[in-house]
Amino acid sequence: MKQKNLVLIAVAVGCGLVAAVLTAQMSGGQQAPVEMVEIPIATKAIGVNTVLVGDSMKTMVALRPVDKKTLPPKVITSLDQLKDKRLVRAKIEGETFVEADVSATGTVNLPAGHNMFTIRLTQDEGVGGWAVPGQRVDIIATVEGNVFPLFKNMLIMAIGTSSQPPVNGAMPQIDNVSLAMLPRQTELLALAMSDNAKFRMALRNPETTAEDDAKAYRWNPTLEQLFTAFETKKFGIQKDTAKTPDKQEFVVVKSPVPTEDLPAGTKLTKELIAQKFTVIPITPPAPANVIEDIRSHEGEYLLKDLAASQFIPPSFLAESLPTQPETPKNAKPGPDDLAAGPKSAPVIPQAERAAPPVYHDVNVVTNAGVRTFRYEMQKGGAFIYLGEVRPGTKPAAGEDEHEKSNKPMSPRV
C-alpha cells in the first residue's frame, strides 16, 4: 500500500508541473507587442527664444522612437511642425515637444512702436500673482512719500522668464515683470528708478475706459508733466502760489489850481489863496515840476497869466516882480512915454521866438507794474494830458533838457 500511494503522489506532482509549464507558455504567447513611433526629441539643452531653423535645428533636434502610449497630449510628431519656430519654454536633452513649447513670433509679440522693459517686483507688489502675461495693469509709483500713477493701461509681456499664462490656474512666482512700453516711457521709467522710486502694480478692470482714468486718481499727469516733476522734485497738483494782481490802483496826486483866471502881477496873499484856489485830485497824476502846496508860496507874485484850473509851474512864481529900466536923471521923456500915462501892472517881456513843445512824463508804480503818463505844456503854461506812453523807445521830440535828465526815456503816445 505504501508503494502504491507513493506512485500516485509522484504521478500527481508530474501532472501539475506539466500543467504549469503549459499555462506559462500559453500566457506568454498572448502579450501585446509595444507600438513605437518616431517623434522629434531634443538632443541637447535648448534655451528660450531659440530659433529652430536650417542646419542649426539638426544639431538640436532629431527623430527618435518612443512608445506611443507614453506620449503627452498635443505632442509634436514631425520636424515640419518645429521648422522656423521659436521656443517659448526651455528644453532639456531627451525631452519631447508639445504645441505650447513653440511660437512663430517667439516669447513676445510686441505692439508696433513698443519696446520691452523689465522692473523688479515682489509677489505682493505684483498683485499676488493674479497679473499674468497678456493682462493690463497700472504702475503706481512712490517717491519721497508722494504716490501717483506713473503709467496706466500697460500690457504685461512676461512674468519672470515666461510669456505664457500659467497652466492649470497656478499662480506664477514673481520676481520681475516685463512691460510693453514706448521709448519715451522707458526713459521716464529709468529716470524714476534712478530716483529710487518704488513700484506696485494695480490690475485693471477690463471694462475701465479712458473717461474712467480721468477720475481714477487725484493726479493724472501727462508724460511731460512727470518728466518735469522728477526734475523739479515737485509731485502732485501744484497750487498756484502766485498772488493774483489786485485791481489796478493809481497814486492819487493832489494839485492846487485857481478857480478863476488870475493876471500876471497878482500877489498870492493868504486871503487870495483861500478864496481863489482849490486842490483837485489827478488820476493819472499831475505832470512833474508843478507846485503841490500853494500855501508855501504865500507872498509871491504871478509872473504870467494863470488860467482857471491850470497847473502852476514853479517858473510862474517869484518873490518879487521884475523892475522897469531906470530913466537917466537928465533925460527927457519921449513923446510916447508922456502919452502913455501910468500902468496898472508891469509889462512881461514876450519870447522872441516860439519855444519847442515841452513834455512832462510821470512814472506811477502800481500793483501791475510801472506805468508812464505824458503831459504837454501849452502856451501860457497850461498842461494837457496826452495819454499813457509805451516804455522802451526814445523820448518825445521837443522835450526840454531838464526833463531829459530827471526822468526815464519815453516814447510818443
C-alpha positions, 0 to 999 in steps of 0.5 A: 500500500505504501508503494502504491500511494507513493506512485500516485503522489509522484504521478500527481506532482508530474501532472501539475508541473506539466500543467504549469509549464503549459499555462506559462507558455500559453500566457506568454504567447498572448502579450501585446507587442509595444507600438513605437513611433518616431517623434522629434526629441531634443538632443541637447539643452535648448534655451528660450527664444531659440530659433529652430531653423536650417542646419542649426535645428539638426544639431538640436533636434532629431527623430527618435522612437518612443512608445506611443502610449507614453506620449503627452497630449498635443505632442509634436510628431514631425520636424515640419511642425518645429521648422522656423519656430521659436521656443517659448519654454526651455528644453532639456536633452531627451525631452519631447515637444508639445504645441505650447513649447513653440511660437512663430513670433517667439516669447513676445509679440510686441505692439508696433512702436513698443519696446520691452522693459523689465522692473523688479517686483515682489509677489505682493507688489505684483498683485499676488500673482493674479497679473499674468502675461497678456493682462493690463495693469497700472504702475503706481509709483512712490517717491519721497512719500508722494504716490501717483500713477506713473503709467496706466493701461500697460500690457504685461509681456512676461512674468519672470522668464515666461510669456505664457499664462500659467497652466492649470490656474497656478499662480506664477512666482514673481520676481520681475515683470516685463512691460510693453512700453514706448521709448519715451516711457522707458526713459521716464521709467529709468529716470524714476528708478534712478530716483529710487522710486518704488513700484506696485502694480494695480490690475485693471478692470477690463471694462475701465475706459479712458473717461474712467482714468480721468477720475481714477486718481487725484493726479493724472499727469501727462508724460511731460508733466512727470518728466518735469516733476522728477526734475523739479522734485515737485509731485502732485497738483501744484497750487498756484502760489502766485498772488493774483494782481489786485485791481489796478490802483493809481497814486492819487496826486493832489494839485492846487489850481485857481478857480478863476483866471488870475493876471500876471502881477497878482500877489498870492496873499493868504486871503487870495489863496483861500478864496481863489484856489482849490486842490483837485485830485489827478488820476493819472497824476499831475505832470512833474515840476508843478507846485503841490502846496500853494500855501508855501508860496504865500507872498509871491507874485504871478509872473504870467497869466494863470488860467482857471484850473491850470497847473502852476509851474514853479517858473510862474512864481517869484518873490518879487516882480521884475523892475522897469529900466531906470530913466537917466536923471537928465533925460527927457521923456519921449513923446510916447512915454508922456502919452502913455500915462501910468500902468496898472501892472508891469509889462512881461517881456514876450519870447522872441521866438516860439519855444519847442513843445515841452513834455512832462512824463510821470512814472506811477508804480502800481500793483501791475507794474510801472506805468508812464503818463505824458503831459504837454505844456501849452502856451501860457503854461497850461498842461494837457494830458496826452495819454499813457506812453509805451516804455522802451523807445526814445523820448518825445521830440521837443522835450526840454533838457531838464526833463531829459535828465530827471526822468526815464526815456519815453516814447510818443503816445 
